[in-house]
Amino acid sequence: MKKIFYSLCCIILASCGTDEAVVEKTKEKNDSSFTLEAKHLVVKDAKDLTDAKGILGIFFVPEMLTVTKMDSANMYHVTEKMTDGFVAVNKDIAFMKAHVNGSPGIIYYNSDSANFVFECVVPIEQMPKVEPKNSKIVILEEGNMLIYNYYGDPEGLYNAYGEMQEYCKTNNLQHIGPMREFYITDGSTQPDKKQWLTRIMLPVKGL
């Protein structure tokens, strides 16, 4: 969970987002043909995502069926709370006999180091037949997202956030919702830290 702690620090230090504690979810329908008028940035389809390094562009990300656990903590206890969150989620996935359908991740709702609000998420294949005991079933909303593939030790994640911030400024993009961060590979699957892949998804719209 050291990786998550560094991610938290990076988010506090660098962000493309707003200063609002929680950004309301948009109900607007998006589609993969949408074009951001400001710089004519055509949104790509999620099926075209690759593992290439750095900013990949803006992609239409479809709905995700997930098991989630929301919590909050100050920055000194957030790693512990996140660990507890993933334990609860994974226990419920086993209890429901659900099948994991992607990498685990965190949704970040604010950057308040005194009361950081976050949500541990694990995608699953289909709706379980029973309710979870300690978490919730949540369908993450579809949307257009600026996507960045970061490779390496989480201590360097601030570089990724800095690049995304500059990209937003240069291309007249506005952060419009909670940021998602998925851990494609980490210490549990890849011993070489240089090969750890963190995929950052930032909901955006043109100004």
PyMOL CGO cylinders between C-alpha atoms (Angstrom):
from pymol import cmd
from pymol.cgo import CYLINDER

trace = [
    CYLINDER, 0.00, 0.00, 0.00, 3.07, 2.23, -0.04, 0.3, 1, 1, 1, 1, 1, 1,
    CYLINDER, 3.07, 2.23, -0.04, 2.19, 2.88, -3.68, 0.3, 1, 1, 1, 1, 1, 1,
    CYLINDER, 2.19, 2.88, -3.68, -1.19, 4.29, -2.72, 0.3, 1, 1, 1, 1, 1, 1,
    CYLINDER, -1.19, 4.29, -2.72, 0.32, 6.57, -0.07, 0.3, 1, 1, 1, 1, 1, 1,
    CYLINDER, 0.32, 6.57, -0.07, 2.64, 8.14, -2.64, 0.3, 1, 1, 1, 1, 1, 1,
    CYLINDER, 2.64, 8.14, -2.64, -0.28, 8.49, -5.04, 0.3, 1, 1, 1, 1, 1, 1,
    CYLINDER, -0.28, 8.49, -5.04, -2.14, 10.42, -2.36, 0.3, 1, 1, 1, 1, 1, 1,
    CYLINDER, -2.14, 10.42, -2.36, 0.79, 12.76, -1.81, 0.3, 1, 1, 1, 1, 1, 1,
    CYLINDER, 0.79, 12.76, -1.81, 1.06, 13.36, -5.56, 0.3, 1, 1, 1, 1, 1, 1,
    CYLINDER, 1.06, 13.36, -5.56, -2.62, 14.19, -5.84, 0.3, 1, 1, 1, 1, 1, 1,
    CYLINDER, -2.62, 14.19, -5.84, -2.35, 16.76, -3.06, 0.3, 1, 1, 1, 1, 1, 1,
    CYLINDER, -2.35, 16.76, -3.06, 0.69, 18.35, -4.71, 0.3, 1, 1, 1, 1, 1, 1,
    CYLINDER, 0.69, 18.35, -4.71, -0.48, 18.33, -8.34, 0.3, 1, 1, 1, 1, 1, 1,
    CYLINDER, -0.48, 18.33, -8.34, -3.92, 18.21, -9.88, 0.3, 1, 1, 1, 1, 1, 1,
    CYLINDER, -3.92, 18.21, -9.88, -5.81, 19.19, -13.03, 0.3, 1, 1, 1, 1, 1, 1,
    CYLINDER, -5.81, 19.19, -13.03, -8.99, 19.41, -11.01, 0.3, 1, 1, 1, 1, 1, 1,
    CYLINDER, -8.99, 19.41, -11.01, -11.24, 21.77, -9.19, 0.3, 1, 1, 1, 1, 1, 1,
    CYLINDER, -11.24, 21.77, -9.19, -11.04, 22.73, -5.52, 0.3, 1, 1, 1, 1, 1, 1,
    CYLINDER, -11.04, 22.73, -5.52, -14.46, 21.28, -4.75, 0.3, 1, 1, 1, 1, 1, 1,
    CYLINDER, -14.46, 21.28, -4.75, -14.52, 18.51, -2.15, 0.3, 1, 1, 1, 1, 1, 1,
    CYLINDER, -14.52, 18.51, -2.15, -16.77, 16.28, -4.24, 0.3, 1, 1, 1, 1, 1, 1,
    CYLINDER, -16.77, 16.28, -4.24, -17.69, 16.94, -7.85, 0.3, 1, 1, 1, 1, 1, 1,
    CYLINDER, -17.69, 16.94, -7.85, -21.26, 16.01, -8.77, 0.3, 1, 1, 1, 1, 1, 1,
    CYLINDER, -21.26, 16.01, -8.77, -21.59, 13.29, -11.38, 0.3, 1, 1, 1, 1, 1, 1,
    CYLINDER, -21.59, 13.29, -11.38, -22.87, 14.40, -14.77, 0.3, 1, 1, 1, 1, 1, 1,
    CYLINDER, -22.87, 14.40, -14.77, -25.93, 12.66, -16.13, 0.3, 1, 1, 1, 1, 1, 1,
    CYLINDER, -25.93, 12.66, -16.13, -25.14, 13.62, -19.70, 0.3, 1, 1, 1, 1, 1, 1,
    CYLINDER, -25.14, 13.62, -19.70, -24.78, 10.83, -22.26, 0.3, 1, 1, 1, 1, 1, 1,
    CYLINDER, -24.78, 10.83, -22.26, -21.34, 10.65, -23.87, 0.3, 1, 1, 1, 1, 1, 1,
    CYLINDER, -21.34, 10.65, -23.87, -20.23, 8.81, -26.96, 0.3, 1, 1, 1, 1, 1, 1,
    CYLINDER, -20.23, 8.81, -26.96, -16.96, 7.91, -28.64, 0.3, 1, 1, 1, 1, 1, 1,
    CYLINDER, -16.96, 7.91, -28.64, -17.52, 10.29, -31.57, 0.3, 1, 1, 1, 1, 1, 1,
    CYLINDER, -17.52, 10.29, -31.57, -17.64, 13.36, -29.31, 0.3, 1, 1, 1, 1, 1, 1,
    CYLINDER, -17.64, 13.36, -29.31, -15.11, 16.08, -30.21, 0.3, 1, 1, 1, 1, 1, 1,
    CYLINDER, -15.11, 16.08, -30.21, -13.77, 18.61, -27.74, 0.3, 1, 1, 1, 1, 1, 1,
    CYLINDER, -13.77, 18.61, -27.74, -14.36, 21.86, -29.57, 0.3, 1, 1, 1, 1, 1, 1,
    CYLINDER, -14.36, 21.86, -29.57, -11.59, 23.87, -27.87, 0.3, 1, 1, 1, 1, 1, 1,
    CYLINDER, -11.59, 23.87, -27.87, -8.74, 22.12, -29.66, 0.3, 1, 1, 1, 1, 1, 1,
    CYLINDER, -8.74, 22.12, -29.66, -10.66, 19.61, -31.77, 0.3, 1, 1, 1, 1, 1, 1,
    CYLINDER, -10.66, 19.61, -31.77, -9.41, 16.71, -29.68, 0.3, 1, 1, 1, 1, 1, 1,
    CYLINDER, -9.41, 16.71, -29.68, -11.25, 13.66, -30.96, 0.3, 1, 1, 1, 1, 1, 1,
    CYLINDER, -11.25, 13.66, -30.96, -12.15, 11.20, -28.21, 0.3, 1, 1, 1, 1, 1, 1,
    CYLINDER, -12.15, 11.20, -28.21, -10.83, 7.70, -28.84, 0.3, 1, 1, 1, 1, 1, 1,
    CYLINDER, -10.83, 7.70, -28.84, -12.55, 4.42, -28.05, 0.3, 1, 1, 1, 1, 1, 1,
    CYLINDER, -12.55, 4.42, -28.05, -11.52, 2.53, -24.89, 0.3, 1, 1, 1, 1, 1, 1,
    CYLINDER, -11.52, 2.53, -24.89, -10.89, -0.63, -26.94, 0.3, 1, 1, 1, 1, 1, 1,
    CYLINDER, -10.89, -0.63, -26.94, -7.97, 1.23, -28.53, 0.3, 1, 1, 1, 1, 1, 1,
    CYLINDER, -7.97, 1.23, -28.53, -6.18, 1.70, -25.19, 0.3, 1, 1, 1, 1, 1, 1,
    CYLINDER, -6.18, 1.70, -25.19, -2.58, 0.50, -25.18, 0.3, 1, 1, 1, 1, 1, 1,
    CYLINDER, -2.58, 0.50, -25.18, 0.13, 0.08, -22.56, 0.3, 1, 1, 1, 1, 1, 1,
    CYLINDER, 0.13, 0.08, -22.56, 2.25, 2.82, -24.15, 0.3, 1, 1, 1, 1, 1, 1,
    CYLINDER, 2.25, 2.82, -24.15, 3.98, 5.16, -21.71, 0.3, 1, 1, 1, 1, 1, 1,
    CYLINDER, 3.98, 5.16, -21.71, 2.71, 8.65, -20.89, 0.3, 1, 1, 1, 1, 1, 1,
    CYLINDER, 2.71, 8.65, -20.89, -0.36, 10.57, -22.04, 0.3, 1, 1, 1, 1, 1, 1,
    CYLINDER, -0.36, 10.57, -22.04, -2.43, 8.44, -24.42, 0.3, 1, 1, 1, 1, 1, 1,
    CYLINDER, -2.43, 8.44, -24.42, -5.07, 11.06, -25.16, 0.3, 1, 1, 1, 1, 1, 1,
    CYLINDER, -5.07, 11.06, -25.16, -8.76, 11.34, -24.36, 0.3, 1, 1, 1, 1, 1, 1,
    CYLINDER, -8.76, 11.34, -24.36, -10.83, 8.15, -24.40, 0.3, 1, 1, 1, 1, 1, 1,
    CYLINDER, -10.83, 8.15, -24.40, -14.49, 7.37, -23.97, 0.3, 1, 1, 1, 1, 1, 1,
    CYLINDER, -14.49, 7.37, -23.97, -14.58, 4.98, -20.98, 0.3, 1, 1, 1, 1, 1, 1,
    CYLINDER, -14.58, 4.98, -20.98, -17.77, 2.91, -20.73, 0.3, 1, 1, 1, 1, 1, 1,
    CYLINDER, -17.77, 2.91, -20.73, -19.61, 2.04, -17.53, 0.3, 1, 1, 1, 1, 1, 1,
    CYLINDER, -19.61, 2.04, -17.53, -17.79, -0.26, -15.10, 0.3, 1, 1, 1, 1, 1, 1,
    CYLINDER, -17.79, -0.26, -15.10, -19.55, -2.70, -12.79, 0.3, 1, 1, 1, 1, 1, 1,
    CYLINDER, -19.55, -2.70, -12.79, -17.57, -2.69, -9.55, 0.3, 1, 1, 1, 1, 1, 1,
    CYLINDER, -17.57, -2.69, -9.55, -17.52, -3.67, -5.90, 0.3, 1, 1, 1, 1, 1, 1,
    CYLINDER, -17.52, -3.67, -5.90, -16.55, -0.60, -3.88, 0.3, 1, 1, 1, 1, 1, 1,
    CYLINDER, -16.55, -0.60, -3.88, -15.82, 0.61, -0.37, 0.3, 1, 1, 1, 1, 1, 1,
    CYLINDER, -15.82, 0.61, -0.37, -15.84, 4.35, 0.34, 0.3, 1, 1, 1, 1, 1, 1,
    CYLINDER, -15.84, 4.35, 0.34, -14.00, 5.85, 3.31, 0.3, 1, 1, 1, 1, 1, 1,
    CYLINDER, -14.00, 5.85, 3.31, -12.05, 8.88, 4.47, 0.3, 1, 1, 1, 1, 1, 1,
    CYLINDER, -12.05, 8.88, 4.47, -8.99, 9.59, 6.60, 0.3, 1, 1, 1, 1, 1, 1,
    CYLINDER, -8.99, 9.59, 6.60, -6.23, 12.09, 7.13, 0.3, 1, 1, 1, 1, 1, 1,
    CYLINDER, -6.23, 12.09, 7.13, -3.09, 11.51, 5.08, 0.3, 1, 1, 1, 1, 1, 1,
    CYLINDER, -3.09, 11.51, 5.08, -1.33, 9.72, 7.96, 0.3, 1, 1, 1, 1, 1, 1,
    CYLINDER, -1.33, 9.72, 7.96, -4.00, 7.01, 8.23, 0.3, 1, 1, 1, 1, 1, 1,
    CYLINDER, -4.00, 7.01, 8.23, -5.22, 6.77, 4.65, 0.3, 1, 1, 1, 1, 1, 1,
    CYLINDER, -5.22, 6.77, 4.65, -2.98, 3.82, 3.75, 0.3, 1, 1, 1, 1, 1, 1,
    CYLINDER, -2.98, 3.82, 3.75, -4.39, 1.79, 6.62, 0.3, 1, 1, 1, 1, 1, 1,
    CYLINDER, -4.39, 1.79, 6.62, -7.96, 2.68, 5.68, 0.3, 1, 1, 1, 1, 1, 1,
    CYLINDER, -7.96, 2.68, 5.68, -7.36, 1.83, 2.03, 0.3, 1, 1, 1, 1, 1, 1,
    CYLINDER, -7.36, 1.83, 2.03, -5.91, -1.54, 2.99, 0.3, 1, 1, 1, 1, 1, 1,
    CYLINDER, -5.91, -1.54, 2.99, -9.01, -2.23, 5.09, 0.3, 1, 1, 1, 1, 1, 1,
    CYLINDER, -9.01, -2.23, 5.09, -11.18, -1.16, 2.16, 0.3, 1, 1, 1, 1, 1, 1,
    CYLINDER, -11.18, -1.16, 2.16, -9.61, -3.60, -0.26, 0.3, 1, 1, 1, 1, 1, 1,
    CYLINDER, -9.61, -3.60, -0.26, -9.80, -6.40, 2.31, 0.3, 1, 1, 1, 1, 1, 1,
    CYLINDER, -9.80, -6.40, 2.31, -13.55, -5.76, 2.68, 0.3, 1, 1, 1, 1, 1, 1,
    CYLINDER, -13.55, -5.76, 2.68, -14.08, -5.62, -1.08, 0.3, 1, 1, 1, 1, 1, 1,
    CYLINDER, -14.08, -5.62, -1.08, -12.15, -8.80, -1.77, 0.3, 1, 1, 1, 1, 1, 1,
    CYLINDER, -12.15, -8.80, -1.77, -13.93, -10.67, 1.01, 0.3, 1, 1, 1, 1, 1, 1,
    CYLINDER, -13.93, -10.67, 1.01, -17.28, -9.68, -0.47, 0.3, 1, 1, 1, 1, 1, 1,
    CYLINDER, -17.28, -9.68, -0.47, -16.19, -10.70, -3.97, 0.3, 1, 1, 1, 1, 1, 1,
    CYLINDER, -16.19, -10.70, -3.97, -15.33, -14.14, -2.62, 0.3, 1, 1, 1, 1, 1, 1,
    CYLINDER, -15.33, -14.14, -2.62, -18.60, -14.29, -0.65, 0.3, 1, 1, 1, 1, 1, 1,
    CYLINDER, -18.60, -14.29, -0.65, -20.66, -13.37, -3.71, 0.3, 1, 1, 1, 1, 1, 1,
    CYLINDER, -20.66, -13.37, -3.71, -18.62, -15.72, -5.94, 0.3, 1, 1, 1, 1, 1, 1,
    CYLINDER, -18.62, -15.72, -5.94, -18.12, -12.84, -8.34, 0.3, 1, 1, 1, 1, 1, 1,
    CYLINDER, -18.12, -12.84, -8.34, -15.44, -12.84, -11.03, 0.3, 1, 1, 1, 1, 1, 1,
    CYLINDER, -15.44, -12.84, -11.03, -12.91, -9.99, -11.14, 0.3, 1, 1, 1, 1, 1, 1,
    CYLINDER, -12.91, -9.99, -11.14, -12.88, -8.16, -14.48, 0.3, 1, 1, 1, 1, 1, 1,
    CYLINDER, -12.88, -8.16, -14.48, -9.91, -5.81, -14.34, 0.3, 1, 1, 1, 1, 1, 1,
    CYLINDER, -9.91, -5.81, -14.34, -7.35, -4.23, -12.09, 0.3, 1, 1, 1, 1, 1, 1,
    CYLINDER, -7.35, -4.23, -12.09, -8.09, -2.76, -8.64, 0.3, 1, 1, 1, 1, 1, 1,
    CYLINDER, -8.09, -2.76, -8.64, -8.17, 0.97, -8.29, 0.3, 1, 1, 1, 1, 1, 1,
    CYLINDER, -8.17, 0.97, -8.29, -8.93, 4.04, -6.23, 0.3, 1, 1, 1, 1, 1, 1,
    CYLINDER, -8.93, 4.04, -6.23, -11.34, 6.89, -6.98, 0.3, 1, 1, 1, 1, 1, 1,
    CYLINDER, -11.34, 6.89, -6.98, -10.22, 10.18, -5.47, 0.3, 1, 1, 1, 1, 1, 1,
    CYLINDER, -10.22, 10.18, -5.47, -12.90, 12.69, -4.47, 0.3, 1, 1, 1, 1, 1, 1,
    CYLINDER, -12.90, 12.69, -4.47, -10.84, 15.50, -3.00, 0.3, 1, 1, 1, 1, 1, 1,
    CYLINDER, -10.84, 15.50, -3.00, -7.33, 16.58, -2.03, 0.3, 1, 1, 1, 1, 1, 1,
    CYLINDER, -7.33, 16.58, -2.03, -7.94, 17.53, 1.60, 0.3, 1, 1, 1, 1, 1, 1,
    CYLINDER, -7.94, 17.53, 1.60, -5.03, 16.06, 3.58, 0.3, 1, 1, 1, 1, 1, 1,
    CYLINDER, -5.03, 16.06, 3.58, -7.04, 16.43, 6.80, 0.3, 1, 1, 1, 1, 1, 1,
    CYLINDER, -7.04, 16.43, 6.80, -10.02, 14.41, 5.52, 0.3, 1, 1, 1, 1, 1, 1,
    CYLINDER, -10.02, 14.41, 5.52, -9.19, 12.65, 2.30, 0.3, 1, 1, 1, 1, 1, 1,
    CYLINDER, -9.19, 12.65, 2.30, -12.26, 11.01, 0.66, 0.3, 1, 1, 1, 1, 1, 1,
    CYLINDER, -12.26, 11.01, 0.66, -11.61, 7.96, -1.50, 0.3, 1, 1, 1, 1, 1, 1,
    CYLINDER, -11.61, 7.96, -1.50, -13.21, 4.78, -2.80, 0.3, 1, 1, 1, 1, 1, 1,
    CYLINDER, -13.21, 4.78, -2.80, -11.55, 1.38, -3.25, 0.3, 1, 1, 1, 1, 1, 1,
    CYLINDER, -11.55, 1.38, -3.25, -12.88, -0.32, -6.38, 0.3, 1, 1, 1, 1, 1, 1,
    CYLINDER, -12.88, -0.32, -6.38, -12.53, -3.71, -8.04, 0.3, 1, 1, 1, 1, 1, 1,
    CYLINDER, -12.53, -3.71, -8.04, -14.28, -4.34, -11.40, 0.3, 1, 1, 1, 1, 1, 1,
    CYLINDER, -14.28, -4.34, -11.40, -16.38, -7.50, -11.73, 0.3, 1, 1, 1, 1, 1, 1,
    CYLINDER, -16.38, -7.50, -11.73, -17.87, -9.31, -14.74, 0.3, 1, 1, 1, 1, 1, 1,
    CYLINDER, -17.87, -9.31, -14.74, -21.58, -9.38, -13.93, 0.3, 1, 1, 1, 1, 1, 1,
    CYLINDER, -21.58, -9.38, -13.93, -24.14, -8.46, -11.28, 0.3, 1, 1, 1, 1, 1, 1,
    CYLINDER, -24.14, -8.46, -11.28, -23.90, -10.88, -8.32, 0.3, 1, 1, 1, 1, 1, 1,
    CYLINDER, -23.90, -10.88, -8.32, -26.98, -12.81, -7.20, 0.3, 1, 1, 1, 1, 1, 1,
    CYLINDER, -26.98, -12.81, -7.20, -26.45, -11.80, -3.56, 0.3, 1, 1, 1, 1, 1, 1,
    CYLINDER, -26.45, -11.80, -3.56, -25.71, -8.48, -1.86, 0.3, 1, 1, 1, 1, 1, 1,
    CYLINDER, -25.71, -8.48, -1.86, -22.25, -7.75, -0.44, 0.3, 1, 1, 1, 1, 1, 1,
    CYLINDER, -22.25, -7.75, -0.44, -21.90, -7.60, 3.34, 0.3, 1, 1, 1, 1, 1, 1,
    CYLINDER, -21.90, -7.60, 3.34, -19.35, -4.83, 3.87, 0.3, 1, 1, 1, 1, 1, 1,
    CYLINDER, -19.35, -4.83, 3.87, -19.15, -3.00, 0.54, 0.3, 1, 1, 1, 1, 1, 1,
    CYLINDER, -19.15, -3.00, 0.54, -21.42, -1.87, -2.31, 0.3, 1, 1, 1, 1, 1, 1,
    CYLINDER, -21.42, -1.87, -2.31, -22.11, -2.74, -5.91, 0.3, 1, 1, 1, 1, 1, 1,
    CYLINDER, -22.11, -2.74, -5.91, -21.57, 0.43, -7.97, 0.3, 1, 1, 1, 1, 1, 1,
    CYLINDER, -21.57, 0.43, -7.97, -21.75, 1.05, -11.69, 0.3, 1, 1, 1, 1, 1, 1,
    CYLINDER, -21.75, 1.05, -11.69, -19.09, 3.64, -12.42, 0.3, 1, 1, 1, 1, 1, 1,
    CYLINDER, -19.09, 3.64, -12.42, -20.35, 6.23, -14.83, 0.3, 1, 1, 1, 1, 1, 1,
    CYLINDER, -20.35, 6.23, -14.83, -19.17, 6.37, -18.44, 0.3, 1, 1, 1, 1, 1, 1,
    CYLINDER, -19.17, 6.37, -18.44, -17.32, 9.44, -19.63, 0.3, 1, 1, 1, 1, 1, 1,
    CYLINDER, -17.32, 9.44, -19.63, -14.52, 11.08, -21.59, 0.3, 1, 1, 1, 1, 1, 1,
    CYLINDER, -14.52, 11.08, -21.59, -11.22, 10.76, -19.77, 0.3, 1, 1, 1, 1, 1, 1,
    CYLINDER, -11.22, 10.76, -19.77, -7.66, 11.94, -20.22, 0.3, 1, 1, 1, 1, 1, 1,
    CYLINDER, -7.66, 11.94, -20.22, -5.58, 8.80, -19.72, 0.3, 1, 1, 1, 1, 1, 1,
    CYLINDER, -5.58, 8.80, -19.72, -1.96, 8.51, -18.63, 0.3, 1, 1, 1, 1, 1, 1,
    CYLINDER, -1.96, 8.51, -18.63, 0.08, 5.32, -18.28, 0.3, 1, 1, 1, 1, 1, 1,
    CYLINDER, 0.08, 5.32, -18.28, 2.72, 5.77, -15.60, 0.3, 1, 1, 1, 1, 1, 1,
    CYLINDER, 2.72, 5.77, -15.60, 5.54, 3.23, -15.30, 0.3, 1, 1, 1, 1, 1, 1,
    CYLINDER, 5.54, 3.23, -15.30, 7.79, 3.04, -12.27, 0.3, 1, 1, 1, 1, 1, 1,
    CYLINDER, 7.79, 3.04, -12.27, 8.06, 3.52, -8.56, 0.3, 1, 1, 1, 1, 1, 1,
    CYLINDER, 8.06, 3.52, -8.56, 5.05, 5.44, -7.15, 0.3, 1, 1, 1, 1, 1, 1,
    CYLINDER, 5.05, 5.44, -7.15, 7.44, 8.03, -5.73, 0.3, 1, 1, 1, 1, 1, 1,
    CYLINDER, 7.44, 8.03, -5.73, 7.60, 9.46, -9.25, 0.3, 1, 1, 1, 1, 1, 1,
    CYLINDER, 7.60, 9.46, -9.25, 3.86, 9.75, -9.82, 0.3, 1, 1, 1, 1, 1, 1,
    CYLINDER, 3.86, 9.75, -9.82, 4.03, 13.49, -9.25, 0.3, 1, 1, 1, 1, 1, 1,
    CYLINDER, 4.03, 13.49, -9.25, 5.70, 13.75, -12.67, 0.3, 1, 1, 1, 1, 1, 1,
    CYLINDER, 5.70, 13.75, -12.67, 2.64, 12.17, -14.30, 0.3, 1, 1, 1, 1, 1, 1,
    CYLINDER, 2.64, 12.17, -14.30, 0.28, 14.57, -12.54, 0.3, 1, 1, 1, 1, 1, 1,
    CYLINDER, 0.28, 14.57, -12.54, 2.45, 17.48, -13.54, 0.3, 1, 1, 1, 1, 1, 1,
    CYLINDER, 2.45, 17.48, -13.54, 2.34, 16.44, -17.20, 0.3, 1, 1, 1, 1, 1, 1,
    CYLINDER, 2.34, 16.44, -17.20, -1.43, 16.00, -17.05, 0.3, 1, 1, 1, 1, 1, 1,
    CYLINDER, -1.43, 16.00, -17.05, -1.82, 19.43, -15.49, 0.3, 1, 1, 1, 1, 1, 1,
    CYLINDER, -1.82, 19.43, -15.49, 0.19, 21.03, -18.28, 0.3, 1, 1, 1, 1, 1, 1,
    CYLINDER, 0.19, 21.03, -18.28, -1.74, 19.07, -20.92, 0.3, 1, 1, 1, 1, 1, 1,
    CYLINDER, -1.74, 19.07, -20.92, -5.02, 20.35, -19.48, 0.3, 1, 1, 1, 1, 1, 1,
    CYLINDER, -5.02, 20.35, -19.48, -3.79, 23.94, -19.57, 0.3, 1, 1, 1, 1, 1, 1,
    CYLINDER, -3.79, 23.94, -19.57, -2.37, 23.69, -23.09, 0.3, 1, 1, 1, 1, 1, 1,
    CYLINDER, -2.37, 23.69, -23.09, -5.48, 22.04, -24.52, 0.3, 1, 1, 1, 1, 1, 1,
    CYLINDER, -5.48, 22.04, -24.52, -8.10, 24.04, -22.59, 0.3, 1, 1, 1, 1, 1, 1,
    CYLINDER, -8.10, 24.04, -22.59, -9.43, 21.07, -20.66, 0.3, 1, 1, 1, 1, 1, 1,
    CYLINDER, -9.43, 21.07, -20.66, -11.36, 21.16, -17.42, 0.3, 1, 1, 1, 1, 1, 1,
    CYLINDER, -11.36, 21.16, -17.42, -11.47, 18.39, -14.81, 0.3, 1, 1, 1, 1, 1, 1,
    CYLINDER, -11.47, 18.39, -14.81, -15.16, 17.55, -14.29, 0.3, 1, 1, 1, 1, 1, 1,
    CYLINDER, -15.16, 17.55, -14.29, -15.31, 14.57, -11.95, 0.3, 1, 1, 1, 1, 1, 1,
    CYLINDER, -15.31, 14.57, -11.95, -13.53, 12.26, -9.52, 0.3, 1, 1, 1, 1, 1, 1,
    CYLINDER, -13.53, 12.26, -9.52, -10.20, 10.94, -10.74, 0.3, 1, 1, 1, 1, 1, 1,
    CYLINDER, -10.20, 10.94, -10.74, -9.63, 7.19, -11.12, 0.3, 1, 1, 1, 1, 1, 1,
    CYLINDER, -9.63, 7.19, -11.12, -6.32, 5.41, -10.67, 0.3, 1, 1, 1, 1, 1, 1,
    CYLINDER, -6.32, 5.41, -10.67, -5.93, 1.72, -11.55, 0.3, 1, 1, 1, 1, 1, 1,
    CYLINDER, -5.93, 1.72, -11.55, -3.00, -0.49, -10.58, 0.3, 1, 1, 1, 1, 1, 1,
    CYLINDER, -3.00, -0.49, -10.58, -2.41, -2.63, -13.67, 0.3, 1, 1, 1, 1, 1, 1,
    CYLINDER, -2.41, -2.63, -13.67, 0.81, -4.12, -12.29, 0.3, 1, 1, 1, 1, 1, 1,
    CYLINDER, 0.81, -4.12, -12.29, 2.51, -3.69, -8.93, 0.3, 1, 1, 1, 1, 1, 1,
    CYLINDER, 2.51, -3.69, -8.93, 4.68, -5.57, -6.45, 0.3, 1, 1, 1, 1, 1, 1,
    CYLINDER, 4.68, -5.57, -6.45, 2.23, -8.48, -6.27, 0.3, 1, 1, 1, 1, 1, 1,
    CYLINDER, 2.23, -8.48, -6.27, 2.60, -9.25, -9.98, 0.3, 1, 1, 1, 1, 1, 1,
    CYLINDER, 2.60, -9.25, -9.98, 5.86, -7.61, -11.07, 0.3, 1, 1, 1, 1, 1, 1,
    CYLINDER, 5.86, -7.61, -11.07, 9.06, -7.56, -8.94, 0.3, 1, 1, 1, 1, 1, 1,
    CYLINDER, 9.06, -7.56, -8.94, 10.71, -4.86, -11.06, 0.3, 1, 1, 1, 1, 1, 1,
    CYLINDER, 10.71, -4.86, -11.06, 9.40, -1.46, -9.94, 0.3, 1, 1, 1, 1, 1, 1,
    CYLINDER, 9.40, -1.46, -9.94, 10.31, 0.07, -13.28, 0.3, 1, 1, 1, 1, 1, 1,
    CYLINDER, 10.31, 0.07, -13.28, 7.63, -2.12, -14.87, 0.3, 1, 1, 1, 1, 1, 1,
    CYLINDER, 7.63, -2.12, -14.87, 4.83, -1.17, -12.47, 0.3, 1, 1, 1, 1, 1, 1,
    CYLINDER, 4.83, -1.17, -12.47, 1.98, 0.32, -14.49, 0.3, 1, 1, 1, 1, 1, 1,
    CYLINDER, 1.98, 0.32, -14.49, -0.47, 2.79, -12.95, 0.3, 1, 1, 1, 1, 1, 1,
    CYLINDER, -0.47, 2.79, -12.95, -3.24, 3.98, -15.29, 0.3, 1, 1, 1, 1, 1, 1,
    CYLINDER, -3.24, 3.98, -15.29, -4.65, 7.40, -14.38, 0.3, 1, 1, 1, 1, 1, 1,
    CYLINDER, -4.65, 7.40, -14.38, -8.07, 8.41, -15.70, 0.3, 1, 1, 1, 1, 1, 1,
    CYLINDER, -8.07, 8.41, -15.70, -9.09, 12.06, -15.41, 0.3, 1, 1, 1, 1, 1, 1,
    CYLINDER, -9.09, 12.06, -15.41, -12.66, 13.03, -16.49, 0.3, 1, 1, 1, 1, 1, 1,
    CYLINDER, -12.66, 13.03, -16.49, -12.43, 16.12, -18.68, 0.3, 1, 1, 1, 1, 1, 1,
    CYLINDER, -12.43, 16.12, -18.68, -14.33, 18.44, -20.99, 0.3, 1, 1, 1, 1, 1, 1,
    CYLINDER, -14.33, 18.44, -20.99, -13.25, 21.27, -23.28, 0.3, 1, 1, 1, 1, 1, 1,
    CYLINDER, -13.25, 21.27, -23.28, -13.46, 24.85, -22.07, 0.3, 1, 1, 1, 1, 1, 1,
]
cmd.load_cgo(trace, "trace")
